Amino acid sequence: MVQASVSRTEAFLQEADRFSAHNYKPLPVVLERGEGVWVWDVDGRRYLDMLSAYSALNQGHRHPAIMKAAEEQMARLTLTSRAFHNDQMGPFLRELCEATGFEKALPMNTGAEAVETAIKMVRKWAYTKKGVPDGKAEIIVCENNFHGRTTTIVGFSSEAQYRAGFGPFTPGFKLVPYGDVEAFEAAIGEHTVGFLVEPLQGEGGVVVPPDGYLRDTARICRERGIAFMADEIQTGLGRTGRLFCTEWEDVRPDVLIVGKALGGGVYPVSAAIADGEFMDVFQPGDHGSTFGGNPLGAAVGRASLRVILEEDLATKSDELGTWFMEQLRAIPSEHVEEVRGRGLMIGVVIRKESGTARPFCEALQARGILAKETHHQVIRFAPPLIIEKATLEEALDHIEDVLKGGV
């Protein structure tokens, strides 16, 4: 009996299903090439990337300046570990501090590592500079948060699936409702030392807090001697129409956490950034990473940051995002409950009566647009910040058909 042939896409999907842990549920597309805002699958079909690898591709796929920096550095030196200095890390950290307005930065690789770095830093700051009794430091976090996947971080998640089967968890965290200033203030205790918050919750469904929330909680933190820790891994580096989302309310955090787009979609680069008051608690041997600050990552980080600043991608995100949200809100659809976001980080909330967002994303895929559901009911639109208005206009025709027609 002759076995029917399968497409290249189906062959790759079967292989991944056979050999990969099933910890993700991606759309059934297998990509092999990318350029700017476009990607191509293994069967030659072209798609508009409207996810940007969860905001890691703010500069687009294979930006020439970032690729050039990576290729030149790969030809010279890629890794030293922190046992030795290299000629890229110092300039990278200086440029990062100059761009963000802080005194020091500690380079890591993934966003979760940067969050863990910030947690360790604020705890040690509390013990060494605030006189908090050892082991008593408490950090307030928000319900619906997403700060990473380590056991410490999922331990303070309010999402049951993120926690199930992974305990016991690290103590020292208190959950409060997101966007509720009074609840935050009421939760502050004798040993509260930090407030870890996303200025806009991305994985939580593109949830924008009420006006004044960041400003008021930051003020309370200053008054009570609490470190305001802003997780800008997804929202930062131009994504929300400002270089950092906290700028919407003129908030300067005590600790700024960055990642994703800092690597330009080429190499994982992240950092915890703060002034010396916090950063100087670290002594040799306290914390580290073999790959953190490596010359390849630092060279890529320098180029990635330079592209965001020189091409003024934050302003472009603000202008295009405002227009795009207006267009999405104008679509007459019985399936859409709400359109929300800032800049080019936009969520289209599907009514529960119309099912989940997943079938809508699959329908968009069939029309050559790659978006992804989050929190079951939300279609997230977050294209590379280099996208042109004409490209979005063309995409809107397909998006409108899908949102109006249902699935």
Secondary structure, 3 states (H helix, E strand, C coil): CCCCCCCHHHHHHHHHHHHCCCCCCCCCCCEEEEEECEEEECCCCEEEECCHHHHCCCCCECCHHHHHHHHHHHCCCCCCCCCCCCCCHHHHHHHHHHHHCCCEEEEECCHHHHHHHHHHHHHHHHHHHCCCCCCCCEEEEECCCCCCCCHHHHHCCCCHHHHCCCCCCCCCEEEECCCCHHHHHHHCCCCEEEEEECCCECCCCCECCCCCHHHHHHHHHHHHCCEEEEECCCCCCCCCCCCCHHHHHCCCCCEEEECHHHHCCCCCCEEEEECHHHHCCCCCCCCCCCCCCCHHHHHHHHHHHHHHHHCCHHHHHHHHHHHHHHHHHCCCCCCEEEEEEECCEEEEEECHHHCCCHHHHHHHHHCCEECEEECCCEEEECCCCCCCHHHHHHHHHHHHHHHHHCC
